[in-house]
Every structure is written in structure tokens, then in C-alpha cells.
Amino acid sequence: MKVLVLYRPNSEFARSIEEFVHGLQTLHNVDERHLQVLDFDSREGAATASLYDVMGQPTILVIGDDGSYVKHWEGGNLPLMEEVAGYTLNYQ
């Protein structure tokens, strides 16, 4: 599974998202194979948001290996890092 993080780097949520991503990488050993961070306003970010019907940011998406939607969190209330990291544990 893969975790996709969509956010605007110059938004009010930028710092909390960047700290969240850093925590996933350092505390939970989630690597770049299982974690992708996208600028919500970039071409790839906009395409991903459209594909998964994401309307707001920041959004954390969990995507299956086949690209299927598994779960998402949207808005400023972030989930626990352990919960997000748990989706990648069996795939590392």
C-alpha cells in the first residue's frame, strides 16, 4: 500500500503536514516506496486529487497496490501517525 499526502506548501497546514511526513519517515520508517508527498496545486497533485475525488487539503490518502482507494483523511485534523504507518507495515 501507498500513502499519498496532498497539501499546499504555502498554506496554514504546511508545517504540521511536513512534521507529520517527517515523523512517518523517521519514527515509523515509512520510505519513499510507500509515501509520496504532492503539492495540491501541481499537475500531478491536481490529477491525483481529481482521480480520488479529493476536494480539500491537506489530504492523506491510502491507496492499494492496484491503485484502489482504501482510506483518506481530509482537513486540518490529522490522524495518528501510527494509524497511517500501520497501512504500510505489512508491505515493507
PyMOL Python script that loads the backbone (N, CA, C, O; Angstrom):
from pymol import cmd

cmd.read_pdbstr("""\
ATOM      1  N   MET A   1       0.832  -1.175   0.000  1.00  0.00           N
ATOM      2  CA  MET A   1       0.000   0.000   0.000  1.00  0.00           C
ATOM      3  C   MET A   1       0.876   1.237   0.000  1.00  0.00           C
ATOM      4  O   MET A   1       2.052   1.200   0.360  1.00  0.00           O
ATOM      5  N   LYS A   2       0.267   2.320  -0.412  1.00  0.00           N
ATOM      6  CA  LYS A   2       0.997   3.571  -0.510  1.00  0.00           C
ATOM      7  C   LYS A   2       0.193   4.673   0.156  1.00  0.00           C
ATOM      8  O   LYS A   2      -1.036   4.693   0.092  1.00  0.00           O
ATOM      9  N   VAL A   3       0.905   5.589   0.795  1.00  0.00           N
ATOM     10  CA  VAL A   3       0.299   6.749   1.415  1.00  0.00           C
ATOM     11  C   VAL A   3       0.630   7.956   0.546  1.00  0.00           C
ATOM     12  O   VAL A   3       1.798   8.236   0.274  1.00  0.00           O
ATOM     13  N   LEU A   4      -0.411   8.669   0.115  1.00  0.00           N
ATOM     14  CA  LEU A   4      -0.239   9.895  -0.658  1.00  0.00           C
ATOM     15  C   LEU A   4      -0.647  11.070   0.210  1.00  0.00           C
ATOM     16  O   LEU A   4      -1.718  11.059   0.816  1.00  0.00           O
ATOM     17  N   VAL A   5       0.202  12.080   0.271  1.00  0.00           N
ATOM     18  CA  VAL A   5      -0.093  13.286   1.034  1.00  0.00           C
ATOM     19  C   VAL A   5      -0.215  14.436   0.047  1.00  0.00           C
ATOM     20  O   VAL A   5       0.730  14.749  -0.677  1.00  0.00           O
ATOM     21  N   LEU A   6      -1.383  15.061   0.023  1.00  0.00           N
ATOM     22  CA  LEU A   6      -1.640  16.205  -0.853  1.00  0.00           C
ATOM     23  C   LEU A   6      -1.835  17.435   0.025  1.00  0.00           C
ATOM     24  O   LEU A   6      -2.694  17.453   0.906  1.00  0.00           O
ATOM     25  N   TYR A   7      -1.030  18.460  -0.225  1.00  0.00           N
ATOM     26  CA  TYR A   7      -1.156  19.697   0.550  1.00  0.00           C
ATOM     27  C   TYR A   7      -0.575  20.852  -0.232  1.00  0.00           C
ATOM     28  O   TYR A   7       0.111  20.661  -1.237  1.00  0.00           O
ATOM     29  N   ARG A   8      -0.857  22.051   0.240  1.00  0.00           N
ATOM     30  CA  ARG A   8      -0.271  23.258  -0.362  1.00  0.00           C
ATOM     31  C   ARG A   8       0.891  23.698   0.526  1.00  0.00           C
ATOM     32  O   ARG A   8       0.676  24.041   1.688  1.00  0.00           O
ATOM     33  N   PRO A   9       2.127  23.697  -0.001  1.00  0.00           N
ATOM     34  CA  PRO A   9       3.298  24.042   0.800  1.00  0.00           C
ATOM     35  C   PRO A   9       3.255  25.436   1.423  1.00  0.00           C
ATOM     36  O   PRO A   9       3.930  25.669   2.425  1.00  0.00           O
ATOM     37  N   ASN A  10       2.498  26.352   0.873  1.00  0.00           N
ATOM     38  CA  ASN A  10       2.438  27.705   1.422  1.00  0.00           C
ATOM     39  C   ASN A  10       1.139  27.968   2.172  1.00  0.00           C
ATOM     40  O   ASN A  10       0.692  29.112   2.259  1.00  0.00           O
ATOM     41  N   SER A  11       0.539  26.929   2.708  1.00  0.00           N
ATOM     42  CA  SER A  11      -0.729  27.087   3.411  1.00  0.00           C
ATOM     43  C   SER A  11      -0.520  27.083   4.923  1.00  0.00           C
ATOM     44  O   SER A  11       0.591  26.877   5.410  1.00  0.00           O
ATOM     45  N   GLU A  12      -1.588  27.308   5.640  1.00  0.00           N
ATOM     46  CA  GLU A  12      -1.542  27.299   7.099  1.00  0.00           C
ATOM     47  C   GLU A  12      -1.252  25.913   7.658  1.00  0.00           C
ATOM     48  O   GLU A  12      -0.822  25.787   8.805  1.00  0.00           O
ATOM     49  N   PHE A  13      -1.482  24.864   6.856  1.00  0.00           N
ATOM     50  CA  PHE A  13      -1.266  23.492   7.304  1.00  0.00           C
ATOM     51  C   PHE A  13       0.110  22.952   6.938  1.00  0.00           C
ATOM     52  O   PHE A  13       0.449  21.831   7.318  1.00  0.00           O
ATOM     53  N   ALA A  14       0.899  23.716   6.217  1.00  0.00           N
ATOM     54  CA  ALA A  14       2.166  23.225   5.680  1.00  0.00           C
ATOM     55  C   ALA A  14       3.087  22.667   6.761  1.00  0.00           C
ATOM     56  O   ALA A  14       3.600  21.557   6.626  1.00  0.00           O
ATOM     57  N   ARG A  15       3.294  23.416   7.808  1.00  0.00           N
ATOM     58  CA  ARG A  15       4.230  22.967   8.845  1.00  0.00           C
ATOM     59  C   ARG A  15       3.774  21.668   9.505  1.00  0.00           C
ATOM     60  O   ARG A  15       4.580  20.760   9.711  1.00  0.00           O
ATOM     61  N   SER A  16       2.491  21.574   9.837  1.00  0.00           N
ATOM     62  CA  SER A  16       2.008  20.360  10.500  1.00  0.00           C
ATOM     63  C   SER A  16       2.104  19.150   9.572  1.00  0.00           C
ATOM     64  O   SER A  16       2.417  18.048  10.023  1.00  0.00           O
ATOM     65  N   ILE A  17       1.840  19.345   8.285  1.00  0.00           N
ATOM     66  CA  ILE A  17       1.956  18.238   7.333  1.00  0.00           C
ATOM     67  C   ILE A  17       3.415  17.825   7.166  1.00  0.00           C
ATOM     68  O   ILE A  17       3.723  16.633   7.152  1.00  0.00           O
ATOM     69  N   GLU A  18       4.303  18.787   7.041  1.00  0.00           N
ATOM     70  CA  GLU A  18       5.722  18.471   6.871  1.00  0.00           C
ATOM     71  C   GLU A  18       6.272  17.750   8.104  1.00  0.00           C
ATOM     72  O   GLU A  18       7.084  16.834   7.967  1.00  0.00           O
ATOM     73  N   GLU A  19       5.847  18.144   9.291  1.00  0.00           N
ATOM     74  CA  GLU A  19       6.262  17.449  10.509  1.00  0.00           C
ATOM     75  C   GLU A  19       5.674  16.044  10.561  1.00  0.00           C
ATOM     76  O   GLU A  19       6.339  15.109  11.006  1.00  0.00           O
ATOM     77  N   PHE A  20       4.437  15.890  10.112  1.00  0.00           N
ATOM     78  CA  PHE A  20       3.780  14.590  10.066  1.00  0.00           C
ATOM     79  C   PHE A  20       4.539  13.645   9.134  1.00  0.00           C
ATOM     80  O   PHE A  20       4.816  12.500   9.490  1.00  0.00           O
ATOM     81  N   VAL A  21       4.868  14.133   7.946  1.00  0.00           N
ATOM     82  CA  VAL A  21       5.612  13.327   6.964  1.00  0.00           C
ATOM     83  C   VAL A  21       6.986  12.959   7.515  1.00  0.00           C
ATOM     84  O   VAL A  21       7.425  11.816   7.386  1.00  0.00           O
ATOM     85  N   HIS A  22       7.662  13.928   8.130  1.00  0.00           N
ATOM     86  CA  HIS A  22       8.981  13.656   8.716  1.00  0.00           C
ATOM     87  C   HIS A  22       8.873  12.576   9.793  1.00  0.00           C
ATOM     88  O   HIS A  22       9.729  11.695   9.880  1.00  0.00           O
ATOM     89  N   GLY A  23       7.832  12.643  10.605  1.00  0.00           N
ATOM     90  CA  GLY A  23       7.617  11.622  11.636  1.00  0.00           C
ATOM     91  C   GLY A  23       7.371  10.254  11.042  1.00  0.00           C
ATOM     92  O   GLY A  23       7.885   9.258  11.551  1.00  0.00           O
ATOM     93  N   LEU A  24       6.594  10.185   9.973  1.00  0.00           N
ATOM     94  CA  LEU A  24       6.371   8.895   9.312  1.00  0.00           C
ATOM     95  C   LEU A  24       7.680   8.312   8.807  1.00  0.00           C
ATOM     96  O   LEU A  24       7.922   7.111   8.922  1.00  0.00           O
ATOM     97  N   GLN A  25       8.521   9.175   8.247  1.00  0.00           N
ATOM     98  CA  GLN A  25       9.786   8.711   7.686  1.00  0.00           C
ATOM     99  C   GLN A  25      10.782   8.299   8.765  1.00  0.00           C
ATOM    100  O   GLN A  25      11.451   7.275   8.624  1.00  0.00           O
ATOM    101  N   THR A  26      10.892   9.075   9.834  1.00  0.00           N
ATOM    102  CA  THR A  26      11.925   8.809  10.834  1.00  0.00           C
ATOM    103  C   THR A  26      11.473   7.894  11.964  1.00  0.00           C
ATOM    104  O   THR A  26      12.197   6.974  12.343  1.00  0.00           O
ATOM    105  N   LEU A  27      10.293   8.135  12.501  1.00  0.00           N
ATOM    106  CA  LEU A  27       9.829   7.338  13.640  1.00  0.00           C
ATOM    107  C   LEU A  27       9.224   6.007  13.225  1.00  0.00           C
ATOM    108  O   LEU A  27       9.296   5.031  13.971  1.00  0.00           O
ATOM    109  N   HIS A  28       8.632   5.961  12.045  1.00  0.00           N
ATOM    110  CA  HIS A  28       7.926   4.750  11.613  1.00  0.00           C
ATOM    111  C   HIS A  28       8.543   4.102  10.382  1.00  0.00           C
ATOM    112  O   HIS A  28       7.985   3.149   9.837  1.00  0.00           O
ATOM    113  N   ASN A  29       9.677   4.605   9.943  1.00  0.00           N
ATOM    114  CA  ASN A  29      10.435   4.014   8.833  1.00  0.00           C
ATOM    115  C   ASN A  29       9.616   3.807   7.560  1.00  0.00           C
ATOM    116  O   ASN A  29       9.809   2.821   6.848  1.00  0.00           O
ATOM    117  N   VAL A  30       8.711   4.725   7.279  1.00  0.00           N
ATOM    118  CA  VAL A  30       7.956   4.667   6.029  1.00  0.00           C
ATOM    119  C   VAL A  30       8.822   5.325   4.960  1.00  0.00           C
ATOM    120  O   VAL A  30       9.137   6.511   5.053  1.00  0.00           O
ATOM    121  N   ASP A  31       9.200   4.560   3.957  1.00  0.00           N
ATOM    122  CA  ASP A  31      10.131   5.081   2.942  1.00  0.00           C
ATOM    123  C   ASP A  31       9.394   5.584   1.706  1.00  0.00           C
ATOM    124  O   ASP A  31       8.167   5.530   1.627  1.00  0.00           O
ATOM    125  N   GLU A  32      10.169   6.071   0.748  1.00  0.00           N
ATOM    126  CA  GLU A  32       9.593   6.688  -0.444  1.00  0.00           C
ATOM    127  C   GLU A  32       8.822   5.707  -1.326  1.00  0.00           C
ATOM    128  O   GLU A  32       8.041   6.135  -2.175  1.00  0.00           O
ATOM    129  N   ARG A  33       9.025   4.406  -1.143  1.00  0.00           N
ATOM    130  CA  ARG A  33       8.230   3.425  -1.894  1.00  0.00           C
ATOM    131  C   ARG A  33       6.783   3.430  -1.420  1.00  0.00           C
ATOM    132  O   ARG A  33       5.873   3.088  -2.174  1.00  0.00           O
ATOM    133  N   HIS A  34       6.576   3.823  -0.155  1.00  0.00           N
ATOM    134  CA  HIS A  34       5.253   3.764   0.452  1.00  0.00           C
ATOM    135  C   HIS A  34       4.686   5.129   0.822  1.00  0.00           C
ATOM    136  O   HIS A  34       3.588   5.213   1.373  1.00  0.00           O
ATOM    137  N   LEU A  35       5.412   6.184   0.529  1.00  0.00           N
ATOM    138  CA  LEU A  35       4.976   7.526   0.899  1.00  0.00           C
ATOM    139  C   LEU A  35       5.309   8.498  -0.221  1.00  0.00           C
ATOM    140  O   LEU A  35       6.459   8.602  -0.648  1.00  0.00           O
ATOM    141  N   GLN A  36       4.301   9.201  -0.686  1.00  0.00           N
ATOM    142  CA  GLN A  36       4.513  10.199  -1.736  1.00  0.00           C
ATOM    143  C   GLN A  36       3.834  11.488  -1.302  1.00  0.00           C
ATOM    144  O   GLN A  36       2.662  11.487  -0.923  1.00  0.00           O
ATOM    145  N   VAL A  37       4.573  12.580  -1.358  1.00  0.00           N
ATOM    146  CA  VAL A  37       4.062  13.892  -0.980  1.00  0.00           C
ATOM    147  C   VAL A  37       3.901  14.722  -2.244  1.00  0.00           C
ATOM    148  O   VAL A  37       4.839  14.865  -3.029  1.00  0.00           O
ATOM    149  N   LEU A  38       2.702  15.270  -2.435  1.00  0.00           N
ATOM    150  CA  LEU A  38       2.404  16.028  -3.650  1.00  0.00           C
ATOM    151  C   LEU A  38       1.877  17.414  -3.305  1.00  0.00           C
ATOM    152  O   LEU A  38       1.100  17.587  -2.366  1.00  0.00           O
ATOM    153  N   ASP A  39       2.310  18.383  -4.075  1.00  0.00           N
ATOM    154  CA  ASP A  39       1.747  19.732  -3.990  1.00  0.00           C
ATOM    155  C   ASP A  39       0.352  19.665  -4.603  1.00  0.00           C
ATOM    156  O   ASP A  39       0.186  19.254  -5.752  1.00  0.00           O
ATOM    157  N   PHE A  40      -0.640  20.071  -3.830  1.00  0.00           N
ATOM    158  CA  PHE A  40      -2.032  20.009  -4.263  1.00  0.00           C
ATOM    159  C   PHE A  40      -2.248  20.754  -5.576  1.00  0.00           C
ATOM    160  O   PHE A  40      -3.105  20.368  -6.371  1.00  0.00           O
ATOM    161  N   ASP A  41      -1.482  21.814  -5.812  1.00  0.00           N
ATOM    162  CA  ASP A  41      -1.663  22.645  -6.999  1.00  0.00           C
ATOM    163  C   ASP A  41      -0.782  22.249  -8.183  1.00  0.00           C
ATOM    164  O   ASP A  41      -0.870  22.865  -9.244  1.00  0.00           O
ATOM    165  N   SER A  42       0.060  21.238  -8.020  1.00  0.00           N
ATOM    166  CA  SER A  42       0.891  20.789  -9.141  1.00  0.00           C
ATOM    167  C   SER A  42       0.046  19.966 -10.111  1.00  0.00           C
ATOM    168  O   SER A  42      -1.070  19.566  -9.781  1.00  0.00           O
ATOM    169  N   ARG A  43       0.565  19.723 -11.274  1.00  0.00           N
ATOM    170  CA  ARG A  43      -0.153  18.925 -12.277  1.00  0.00           C
ATOM    171  C   ARG A  43      -0.446  17.527 -11.731  1.00  0.00           C
ATOM    172  O   ARG A  43      -1.572  17.038 -11.832  1.00  0.00           O
ATOM    173  N   GLU A  44       0.571  16.888 -11.152  1.00  0.00           N
ATOM    174  CA  GLU A  44       0.382  15.543 -10.613  1.00  0.00           C
ATOM    175  C   GLU A  44      -0.558  15.544  -9.411  1.00  0.00           C
ATOM    176  O   GLU A  44      -1.392  14.651  -9.263  1.00  0.00           O
ATOM    177  N   GLY A  45      -0.414  16.559  -8.553  1.00  0.00           N
ATOM    178  CA  GLY A  45      -1.286  16.671  -7.390  1.00  0.00           C
ATOM    179  C   GLY A  45      -2.737  16.881  -7.786  1.00  0.00           C
ATOM    180  O   GLY A  45      -3.633  16.251  -7.224  1.00  0.00           O
ATOM    181  N   ALA A  46      -2.974  17.759  -8.745  1.00  0.00           N
ATOM    182  CA  ALA A  46      -4.338  18.020  -9.216  1.00  0.00           C
ATOM    183  C   ALA A  46      -4.936  16.780  -9.873  1.00  0.00           C
ATOM    184  O   ALA A  46      -6.117  16.489  -9.684  1.00  0.00           O
ATOM    185  N   ALA A  47      -4.138  16.051 -10.639  1.00  0.00           N
ATOM    186  CA  ALA A  47      -4.620  14.833 -11.292  1.00  0.00           C
ATOM    187  C   ALA A  47      -4.971  13.773 -10.247  1.00  0.00           C
ATOM    188  O   ALA A  47      -5.986  13.088 -10.367  1.00  0.00           O
ATOM    189  N   THR A  48      -4.128  13.644  -9.223  1.00  0.00           N
ATOM    190  CA  THR A  48      -4.393  12.683  -8.156  1.00  0.00           C
ATOM    191  C   THR A  48      -5.648  13.064  -7.387  1.00  0.00           C
ATOM    192  O   THR A  48      -6.480  12.207  -7.089  1.00  0.00           O
ATOM    193  N   ALA A  49      -5.787  14.339  -7.066  1.00  0.00           N
ATOM    194  CA  ALA A  49      -6.976  14.818  -6.360  1.00  0.00           C
ATOM    195  C   ALA A  49      -8.230  14.530  -7.181  1.00  0.00           C
ATOM    196  O   ALA A  49      -9.247  14.102  -6.634  1.00  0.00           O
ATOM    197  N   SER A  50      -8.163  14.760  -8.466  1.00  0.00           N
ATOM    198  CA  SER A  50      -9.302  14.504  -9.340  1.00  0.00           C
ATOM    199  C   SER A  50      -9.623  13.009  -9.410  1.00  0.00           C
ATOM    200  O   SER A  50     -10.789  12.619  -9.355  1.00  0.00           O
ATOM    201  N   LEU A  51      -8.607  12.191  -9.531  1.00  0.00           N
ATOM    202  CA  LEU A  51      -8.785  10.744  -9.639  1.00  0.00           C
ATOM    203  C   LEU A  51      -9.501  10.167  -8.421  1.00  0.00           C
ATOM    204  O   LEU A  51     -10.355   9.291  -8.555  1.00  0.00           O
ATOM    205  N   TYR A  52      -9.149  10.662  -7.227  1.00  0.00           N
ATOM    206  CA  TYR A  52      -9.719  10.132  -5.992  1.00  0.00           C
ATOM    207  C   TYR A  52     -10.787  11.049  -5.383  1.00  0.00           C
ATOM    208  O   TYR A  52     -11.145  10.889  -4.216  1.00  0.00           O
ATOM    209  N   ASP A  53     -11.294  12.003  -6.162  1.00  0.00           N
ATOM    210  CA  ASP A  53     -12.358  12.917  -5.730  1.00  0.00           C
ATOM    211  C   ASP A  53     -12.024  13.669  -4.452  1.00  0.00           C
ATOM    212  O   ASP A  53     -12.879  13.836  -3.583  1.00  0.00           O
ATOM    213  N   VAL A  54     -10.797  14.115  -4.338  1.00  0.00           N
ATOM    214  CA  VAL A  54     -10.365  14.902  -3.188  1.00  0.00           C
ATOM    215  C   VAL A  54     -10.726  16.359  -3.458  1.00  0.00           C
ATOM    216  O   VAL A  54     -10.373  16.914  -4.498  1.00  0.00           O
ATOM    217  N   MET A  55     -11.429  16.966  -2.515  1.00  0.00           N
ATOM    218  CA  MET A  55     -11.867  18.342  -2.705  1.00  0.00           C
ATOM    219  C   MET A  55     -11.058  19.334  -1.867  1.00  0.00           C
ATOM    220  O   MET A  55     -10.880  20.481  -2.276  1.00  0.00           O
ATOM    221  N   GLY A  56     -10.577  18.915  -0.722  1.00  0.00           N
ATOM    222  CA  GLY A  56      -9.886  19.836   0.172  1.00  0.00           C
ATOM    223  C   GLY A  56      -8.477  19.393   0.475  1.00  0.00           C
ATOM    224  O   GLY A  56      -8.041  18.305   0.098  1.00  0.00           O
ATOM    225  N   GLN A  57      -7.791  20.255   1.157  1.00  0.00           N
ATOM    226  CA  GLN A  57      -6.423  19.948   1.550  1.00  0.00           C
ATOM    227  C   GLN A  57      -6.197  20.441   2.968  1.00  0.00           C
ATOM    228  O   GLN A  57      -6.864  21.384   3.393  1.00  0.00           O
ATOM    229  N   PRO A  58      -5.303  19.854   3.696  1.00  0.00           N
ATOM    230  CA  PRO A  58      -4.471  18.705   3.308  1.00  0.00           C
ATOM    231  C   PRO A  58      -5.284  17.412   3.312  1.00  0.00           C
ATOM    232  O   PRO A  58      -6.290  17.292   4.011  1.00  0.00           O
ATOM    233  N   THR A  59      -4.831  16.468   2.530  1.00  0.00           N
ATOM    234  CA  THR A  59      -5.465  15.156   2.460  1.00  0.00           C
ATOM    235  C   THR A  59      -4.392  14.089   2.521  1.00  0.00           C
ATOM    236  O   THR A  59      -3.343  14.199   1.885  1.00  0.00           O
ATOM    237  N   ILE A  60      -4.670  13.062   3.291  1.00  0.00           N
ATOM    238  CA  ILE A  60      -3.800  11.889   3.350  1.00  0.00           C
ATOM    239  C   ILE A  60      -4.621  10.726   2.804  1.00  0.00           C
ATOM    240  O   ILE A  60      -5.676  10.391   3.341  1.00  0.00           O
ATOM    241  N   LEU A  61      -4.128  10.121   1.738  1.00  0.00           N
ATOM    242  CA  LEU A  61      -4.811   9.010   1.074  1.00  0.00           C
ATOM    243  C   LEU A  61      -4.026   7.726   1.263  1.00  0.00           C
ATOM    244  O   LEU A  61      -2.798   7.730   1.188  1.00  0.00           O
ATOM    245  N   VAL A  62      -4.721   6.635   1.508  1.00  0.00           N
ATOM    246  CA  VAL A  62      -4.101   5.314   1.492  1.00  0.00           C
ATOM    247  C   VAL A  62      -4.623   4.618   0.243  1.00  0.00           C
ATOM    248  O   VAL A  62      -5.830   4.480   0.042  1.00  0.00           O
ATOM    249  N   ILE A  63      -3.689   4.188  -0.585  1.00  0.00           N
ATOM    250  CA  ILE A  63      -4.006   3.591  -1.879  1.00  0.00           C
ATOM    251  C   ILE A  63      -3.445   2.175  -1.922  1.00  0.00           C
ATOM    252  O   ILE A  63      -2.306   1.944  -1.517  1.00  0.00           O
ATOM    253  N   GLY A  64      -4.233   1.238  -2.405  1.00  0.00           N
ATOM    254  CA  GLY A  64      -3.778  -0.141  -2.558  1.00  0.00           C
ATOM    255  C   GLY A  64      -2.739  -0.272  -3.659  1.00  0.00           C
ATOM    256  O   GLY A  64      -2.537   0.650  -4.449  1.00  0.00           O
ATOM    257  N   ASP A  65      -2.095  -1.406  -3.703  1.00  0.00           N
ATOM    258  CA  ASP A  65      -1.065  -1.645  -4.724  1.00  0.00           C
ATOM    259  C   ASP A  65      -1.621  -1.568  -6.137  1.00  0.00           C
ATOM    260  O   ASP A  65      -0.886  -1.273  -7.080  1.00  0.00           O
ATOM    261  N   ASP A  66      -2.901  -1.828  -6.287  1.00  0.00           N
ATOM    262  CA  ASP A  66      -3.528  -1.770  -7.601  1.00  0.00           C
ATOM    263  C   ASP A  66      -4.109  -0.389  -7.909  1.00  0.00           C
ATOM    264  O   ASP A  66      -4.782  -0.210  -8.924  1.00  0.00           O
ATOM    265  N   GLY A  67      -3.848   0.587  -7.033  1.00  0.00           N
ATOM    266  CA  GLY A  67      -4.337   1.943  -7.239  1.00  0.00           C
ATOM    267  C   GLY A  67      -5.722   2.197  -6.675  1.00  0.00           C
ATOM    268  O   GLY A  67      -6.269   3.289  -6.830  1.00  0.00           O
ATOM    269  N   SER A  68      -6.290   1.197  -6.024  1.00  0.00           N
ATOM    270  CA  SER A  68      -7.640   1.351  -5.484  1.00  0.00           C
ATOM    271  C   SER A  68      -7.627   2.156  -4.190  1.00  0.00           C
ATOM    272  O   SER A  68      -6.667   2.115  -3.419  1.00  0.00           O
ATOM    273  N   TYR A  69      -8.698   2.877  -3.975  1.00  0.00           N
ATOM    274  CA  TYR A  69      -8.874   3.685  -2.773  1.00  0.00           C
ATOM    275  C   TYR A  69      -9.057   2.766  -1.568  1.00  0.00           C
ATOM    276  O   TYR A  69      -9.799   1.786  -1.633  1.00  0.00           O
ATOM    277  N   VAL A  70      -8.368   3.093  -0.454  1.00  0.00           N
ATOM    278  CA  VAL A  70      -8.524   2.338   0.780  1.00  0.00           C
ATOM    279  C   VAL A  70      -9.138   3.224   1.863  1.00  0.00           C
ATOM    280  O   VAL A  70     -10.154   2.862   2.456  1.00  0.00           O
ATOM    281  N   LYS A  71      -8.525   4.388   2.124  1.00  0.00           N
ATOM    282  CA  LYS A  71      -8.985   5.280   3.184  1.00  0.00           C
ATOM    283  C   LYS A  71      -8.392   6.661   2.958  1.00  0.00           C
ATOM    284  O   LYS A  71      -7.385   6.811   2.265  1.00  0.00           O
ATOM    285  N   HIS A  72      -9.030   7.675   3.553  1.00  0.00           N
ATOM    286  CA  HIS A  72      -8.442   9.016   3.485  1.00  0.00           C
ATOM    287  C   HIS A  72      -8.837   9.846   4.697  1.00  0.00           C
ATOM    288  O   HIS A  72      -9.831   9.572   5.369  1.00  0.00           O
ATOM    289  N   TRP A  73      -8.032  10.864   4.954  1.00  0.00           N
ATOM    290  CA  TRP A  73      -8.294  11.868   5.972  1.00  0.00           C
ATOM    291  C   TRP A  73      -8.139  13.207   5.284  1.00  0.00           C
ATOM    292  O   TRP A  73      -7.178  13.425   4.547  1.00  0.00           O
ATOM    293  N   GLU A  74      -9.073  14.096   5.520  1.00  0.00           N
ATOM    294  CA  GLU A  74      -9.062  15.378   4.835  1.00  0.00           C
ATOM    295  C   GLU A  74      -9.252  16.501   5.848  1.00  0.00           C
ATOM    296  O   GLU A  74     -10.075  16.395   6.757  1.00  0.00           O
ATOM    297  N   GLY A  75      -8.487  17.571   5.686  1.00  0.00           N
ATOM    298  CA  GLY A  75      -8.615  18.728   6.564  1.00  0.00           C
ATOM    299  C   GLY A  75      -7.497  18.794   7.586  1.00  0.00           C
ATOM    300  O   GLY A  75      -6.575  17.978   7.573  1.00  0.00           O
ATOM    301  N   GLY A  76      -7.588  19.762   8.460  1.00  0.00           N
ATOM    302  CA  GLY A  76      -6.513  20.048   9.397  1.00  0.00           C
ATOM    303  C   GLY A  76      -6.343  19.070  10.547  1.00  0.00           C
ATOM    304  O   GLY A  76      -5.283  19.043  11.172  1.00  0.00           O
ATOM    305  N   ASN A  77      -7.365  18.260  10.845  1.00  0.00           N
ATOM    306  CA  ASN A  77      -7.242  17.280  11.928  1.00  0.00           C
ATOM    307  C   ASN A  77      -6.573  16.029  11.394  1.00  0.00           C
ATOM    308  O   ASN A  77      -7.209  15.201  10.742  1.00  0.00           O
ATOM    309  N   LEU A  78      -5.282  15.898  11.676  1.00  0.00           N
ATOM    310  CA  LEU A  78      -4.515  14.775  11.149  1.00  0.00           C
ATOM    311  C   LEU A  78      -4.744  13.514  11.974  1.00  0.00           C
ATOM    312  O   LEU A  78      -4.976  13.598  13.180  1.00  0.00           O
ATOM    313  N   PRO A  79      -4.682  12.356  11.342  1.00  0.00           N
ATOM    314  CA  PRO A  79      -4.798  11.094  12.084  1.00  0.00           C
ATOM    315  C   PRO A  79      -3.518  10.833  12.875  1.00  0.00           C
ATOM    316  O   PRO A  79      -2.534  11.558  12.732  1.00  0.00           O
ATOM    317  N   LEU A  80      -3.535   9.816  13.692  1.00  0.00           N
ATOM    318  CA  LEU A  80      -2.320   9.398  14.394  1.00  0.00           C
ATOM    319  C   LEU A  80      -1.328   8.833  13.386  1.00  0.00           C
ATOM    320  O   LEU A  80      -1.710   8.128  12.452  1.00  0.00           O
ATOM    321  N   MET A  81      -0.055   9.148  13.582  1.00  0.00           N
ATOM    322  CA  MET A  81       0.975   8.613  12.682  1.00  0.00           C
ATOM    323  C   MET A  81       0.956   7.092  12.674  1.00  0.00           C
ATOM    324  O   MET A  81       1.146   6.468  11.631  1.00  0.00           O
ATOM    325  N   GLU A  82       0.728   6.503  13.834  1.00  0.00           N
ATOM    326  CA  GLU A  82       0.713   5.051  13.944  1.00  0.00           C
ATOM    327  C   GLU A  82      -0.376   4.436  13.071  1.00  0.00           C
ATOM    328  O   GLU A  82      -0.181   3.378  12.473  1.00  0.00           O
ATOM    329  N   GLU A  83      -1.519   5.105  13.005  1.00  0.00           N
ATOM    330  CA  GLU A  83      -2.615   4.606  12.189  1.00  0.00           C
ATOM    331  C   GLU A  83      -2.242   4.609  10.706  1.00  0.00           C
ATOM    332  O   GLU A  83      -2.490   3.635   9.995  1.00  0.00           O
ATOM    333  N   VAL A  84      -1.652   5.699  10.250  1.00  0.00           N
ATOM    334  CA  VAL A  84      -1.254   5.800   8.846  1.00  0.00           C
ATOM    335  C   VAL A  84      -0.123   4.820   8.555  1.00  0.00           C
ATOM    336  O   VAL A  84      -0.161   4.113   7.548  1.00  0.00           O
ATOM    337  N   ALA A  85       0.871   4.772   9.419  1.00  0.00           N
ATOM    338  CA  ALA A  85       2.010   3.869   9.220  1.00  0.00           C
ATOM    339  C   ALA A  85       1.567   2.415   9.217  1.00  0.00           C
ATOM    340  O   ALA A  85       2.161   1.585   8.529  1.00  0.00           O
ATOM    341  N   GLY A  86       0.534   2.103   9.977  1.00  0.00           N
ATOM    342  CA  GLY A  86       0.027   0.732  10.044  1.00  0.00           C
ATOM    343  C   GLY A  86      -0.405   0.181   8.694  1.00  0.00           C
ATOM    344  O   GLY A  86      -0.327  -1.024   8.457  1.00  0.00           O
ATOM    345  N   TYR A  87      -0.856   1.051   7.816  1.00  0.00           N
ATOM    346  CA  TYR A  87      -1.253   0.587   6.494  1.00  0.00           C
ATOM    347  C   TYR A  87      -0.072   0.142   5.654  1.00  0.00           C
ATOM    348  O   TYR A  87      -0.256  -0.595   4.684  1.00  0.00           O
ATOM    349  N   THR A  88       1.131   0.566   5.996  1.00  0.00           N
ATOM    350  CA  THR A  88       2.308   0.200   5.206  1.00  0.00           C
ATOM    351  C   THR A  88       3.138  -0.896   5.860  1.00  0.00           C
ATOM    352  O   THR A  88       4.043  -1.432   5.220  1.00  0.00           O
ATOM    353  N   LEU A  89       2.860  -1.250   7.117  1.00  0.00           N
ATOM    354  CA  LEU A  89       3.696  -2.207   7.852  1.00  0.00           C
ATOM    355  C   LEU A  89       3.846  -3.546   7.176  1.00  0.00           C
ATOM    356  O   LEU A  89       4.949  -4.092   7.144  1.00  0.00           O
ATOM    357  N   ASN A  90       2.795  -4.085   6.645  1.00  0.00           N
ATOM    358  CA  ASN A  90       2.850  -5.413   6.025  1.00  0.00           C
ATOM    359  C   ASN A  90       3.495  -5.398   4.655  1.00  0.00           C
ATOM    360  O   ASN A  90       3.662  -6.447   4.034  1.00  0.00           O
ATOM    361  N   TYR A  91       3.858  -4.224   4.180  1.00  0.00           N
ATOM    362  CA  TYR A  91       4.366  -4.100   2.810  1.00  0.00           C
ATOM    363  C   TYR A  91       5.823  -3.633   2.758  1.00  0.00           C
ATOM    364  O   TYR A  91       6.356  -3.386   1.676  1.00  0.00           O
ATOM    365  N   GLN A  92       6.455  -3.515   3.902  1.00  0.00           N
ATOM    366  CA  GLN A  92       7.836  -3.015   3.904  1.00  0.00           C
ATOM    367  C   GLN A  92       8.817  -4.153   3.745  1.00  0.00           C
ATOM    368  O   GLN A  92      10.027  -3.927   3.724  1.00  0.00           O
TER     369      GLN A  92
END
""", "prot")
cmd.dss("prot")
cmd.show_as("cartoon", "prot")
cmd.util.cbc("prot")
cmd.orient("prot")
